Amino acid sequence: MISGFVDELRGFGLPMTTDELQRVDVERRARYGEDTLPLKASPGVYFLEYGKNKDGYWTGVDAAKQLEVCVDCYECVYPGYQIDFKFDYSSGHTAHRDGCLCALKMNVGYGGKQPIPHASRMTEACLGPVDKRKLNPGDMQYFFFRDRDETGTGRPDPPPWYAPHLRPEEYVGKAKGMKQVLWERGLWKEGMVGSIDEDDERDQSFSMTYVLSECEDFRNEVTLLEEIAWRRGHIVSFTPKGHCELAGVGIEYCWGKMKRHYRNNNDPGGKVDFHKLVVDSMRREVLPPATAMRFARKARAYERAYRTGESNSHASLESMVKTFKTHRNALDFAGKFIDSS
């Protein structure tokens, strides 16, 4: 598996000279300490031998590590610039930081192995009707049951409203779960269930996961990648899920170009070295910066078409949406364009 960066100045893989890598190493040692390992190559391309008995699987932590080093490189090579990193919407890229507000990670009831999110300050957009909520705008909501020392009142938080018989030792220190959190916010209503599938005809307002995810604090929770970039003064944005024609800065067209070169040069008899051919498929002779720039322009054209409602090589936006929903590979719908680039 490969994770790659592409931009319109350097092309695919953030190619860097030896001198540039040495300058980055100097700045990284000044930032992180003298024991920081030097870069052997540009972090713009990351290889992973995925599998249970190999390097494992690509996760949000891996994406975060790669982004962190890429930020170091961009800040060294282009000092004073703010970088807008565009990622496609995948589980690895949209992973949240530890302790995040994420309804999908919460149980319905209290306790269990669910993580405990960070506390959240309430706003009006987080709360239900005044006569139902137990919190007010400006109050902090904690997602675990506090003991007497943490409440500052000399007594622990009361037990879950649906299990008032519990003794403090049975619930104090444990995560509250969605049912308790919604009740405190005044958003609980009888008949709610943990989640309802999107294609289910039932009212989503009875889905605990949906209602909680729509609260302002949950909806605005930043991802791990966003936190890393924002902390350094940069930007992270995500292109829509399932739309490879918009992904990144034309990254899917780059993958398509590499796949085309790989397939055209592959030997079914197995005489061609797999790894060598993969690396060869991303050489600048195969994918020069001018081609990467053209791919980026194509992605922007589709973005503009969606935004303005104008057609872009398809008869209408409706047919575009239908086409892109059935394909995840840019070669499926833009093969001729990739070949001509």
N, C-alpha and C positions, 0 to 999 in steps of 0.2 A: 504494500500500500504506500502511496505517496501523498504527502500534503505539500502543496506548492503555493507560493505567492507570485503574483504577476502585477506589474505596473507599466505605465505607458512610457516611462523614461528608460528603464533597463530591460524591460521585457520579462519573460518567464524566469522564475527561480531566483530573483534578486542577485544576479551575477555580480561578484565583487573581485577586485584585484587583490593581490597579496599585500600591497601597501595599505589598502583600505581595511583589510582584515586586521592588520597589525595595529592600525589606529583605533579600531573598535576594541581590540584587546586591551590597549592602554586605558581607554575610558572605562571599560568594564571592570578592570582591576581597581581603578580609582573609586568606582561606585560600589562594588561588591566586596572588595578585599583582594589582597595580593595572591591568595590561593585560588582565585578564579581561573578555571581551565581555559586555555586559549581556543579560539575557533579554528577548526581544521578546514572548514569550508563555509560558504554562505548558508545561513539558516533558512534561506528562502525555499529550499527543498529538503524535506524530511522523509527518510525511508523507514518503513516499519515492516519487519517480517511478521505479519500478523498470524495469530494462532495460539492455542492454549499452551503448547510446548515450545513456543518461539518467543517473540517479543511481547506477546499479549495482544491487546486490542486498543485501538485508538479511542481516547477518551477526552473529555474536556480539559483534564489536567495536561495532557500532551499538547493540545492546541494552545493552552495558556503559556506553556513553556516556550513553544515556538514563537508565539507572538511577542513575548517578553524580549527574546533575543533579537527578533526582527526590529522591534522598537529601538533597541540599542544601536543597531546598524543604521537605521534611517536617521536617528538623531545625530549620529557621528558624521554621516555622509552629507546630510542636508540639515545642518544646524539652523534653528530658528523657525523651522517649518512645522505646521500642524498637519499630521497625516490622518486621512480618512480611510480606515480599513473597512472594506466591504466584504462580508462573509456570506456564503449561502446559508440558508436556514436548515441546519442539521443538528442532531442531538449533541454532537461533539462541540459544535460552535456555540450553541445556546445553553450549555450547561451552566448552572448557577453556582455561586460560591457557597462555602460551608455556612450553615446557619441562615440560609436565605428564606424568604417568604415564598413558599411553593406549595400550593394546595395538593398537588399530585403526590407529594412526599408525605402527606399527613394521613393518619388514620381517622376513621369516623369517631371512635371513642378515645378515651384517655389511655396513656401508658403504651406498652409495647416497645418495638424497636424503632419507632418513628423518630426522626431527628427533631431537636427543639430549635425553632427559628429564633432570630434576634427579636427583641421587643420592638413594638411599632407604636408611634404616636398617632393618635386618632385624629382624623379630619371628618368633616361632615359627609364626605363622599365614601367614608368607610363604614358608616353607621346607618341603621335602619330608623324606623319611627321613634320619636322621642319617648312615647309611652311604653316601648318594648325594650329599649337598650339599657344596658347597665353601665355603659361608658359614655363620656361626653367628649366633644372636640377638645383636644389638648391633653387628654389622659393618655397614659402609656398602657398598652395591652401587653401582658406577658404571656408567653405560650407554654408555660409550665406552672404548676401549682406551687406557690412559694411557701416557705416555712415562716414561723413567727418573726425571726430575725430579719428576713428579707422584706416582709410587708411593713415593718416598722410600727405595727399596731399592737404587738404583743400576742397576736394569735395568727395562725396560718390562714391561707386562703380557704374559703369554704369548699366543700367537696363538689364534684360535678353535679349540676342541677338535676340531672336525671338519675343520680345515685346518691341521694342525701344521707344514706345510712353509713357511708364509708367513714372509717376512722382515719385521722391524719397520716398515720404510718402506712396506709394503703394507697394514698394518692399523692402526698406531698413529694415534690421533686420530679414528678412524672409529667410528660407532655400532655397538653389538654385535649388535643384532637379537634377536628372540625366542628363537631356538634356543640362543644362548649364554647369555642371561639365565636361561632355564628350566634349563639344565644346571648353572649355578652354584648355583641354588637347590635342586637335587636333584629337580626336577619334570619333567625330560625323560624320555620313554620312547620306545622304538623304535616307529616307525610313525606318529608325530605328523605332522599336516599344518598348514598355516597357519590355516585356519578351516574350520568345518563349518556349513552352513546349519541353522537351527533346525528346519526340517521334514525334515532328513536323518535317516535312521534310525541312522546311525553314532553311536557313543559320543562324547559331547562331551569326554570326558577325553582324547581324541586331538587335540583342537583347541588349537593353541598360543594363539590369541587368547582362547578361553574360559578356559583354565586360568590364564593370566596375569591376565586381567581379574578372576578370582575371588580373587586374592591380596589380602591385607588392605590393602596400601599402594595398589594400583591401585583397588580398590573404594572406598576412602575419599578418593580424590583429589577436591579441590573444583573446582567450575566457576569460570569467570571471574566470573559474577554473585555466586556465594557469597563469593568472595574480597573483592569490592568491599564487599558488605554487612557481612560479618564484620569487616572492617578498621575499619568505622565503628561497630561494636557492634550491628548489626541482623541480621535473619534472612532467609534465602532458602529457600523450600521449593518443591517441584515436585509438581504434580498428575499422576496417572498418564497415560501416553501413550495417545492414542486415546480418551480419555474427556472429551468436551467438556462433559458435564453437570457435571463437577467442576472444570473449568478455572478457575484464578485465583479471584477472588471473584465468580463469576457473570459473568465477562467474555463468555462465548459467548452468553449471553442478551442482553447489551447489543448485541453485533454483530447478533444476530437481530432485535432491535427496530429497529436502524438500517436493516438490509436491508429489513425490511417497509415502513418509511416511504419508503425510496428507491424500491422497486418500485411502491408505491401512487401515487407522485407523478412517476414517470418518464414521459417522453413518447417513445414509440417513434419518433416522427418526427424526433427529435434536436433539438427546439427548446429543450429544457431544458439549461442548462449543467451538464455532468457534475460538475465540482469544486464548484460552488455547491450542488448538490443533496446531494453527499456531506457537505459541511460542515453544511448545513441539517439533515441526518439525525441529527446528534449535538448539536443544540441542547438546552438544558435543558427546553424546552417539550415536546420529543419524548421525552427521557430524563431526567426529573427525579430528584433524589437519592432520593426515596421509592421510585421504581421500581428504581433500582440496588440499594437496600437489600433490596427484595423478591427480586431476582435472587440476591443473595448468600445470602439465607436459603434459597432453593431449592437452591443448590449445597451448602450445609451439610447440608440434609436428605438429599440423595443420599449425601453422604460418611458421614453417620451410618447410613444404611441399609446401605451396604457394610460398615461397621465392625461393626455389630451383627447383620447377617444378616437384618434386617427388610425387608419390601417397602416400596417408596415409589412409589405410583401405577402400578407394574407388578405383574403377578401374582406374580412371584418374582424373586430376584436373578439366577437363571439366564436368564430372559427379558430382564432388563435388560442383562446382558452381551452377549447375542446381538444385541439391538437396537442398542446403542451401537457395536458393532464394525462395523456396516454403515453408520453415518452419522458424518459429521464436522461437521455443521452443526446447531446447536441448533434451527433452524426445522424440521428434519426430524422431530423427535420431541416438540418442545415448542411448536409453533406456536400452539396455542390459549392456552397459558399466557402466552406472550409478548404475544399480542394483548390479553389481558385485563388485562395489567399497565399 
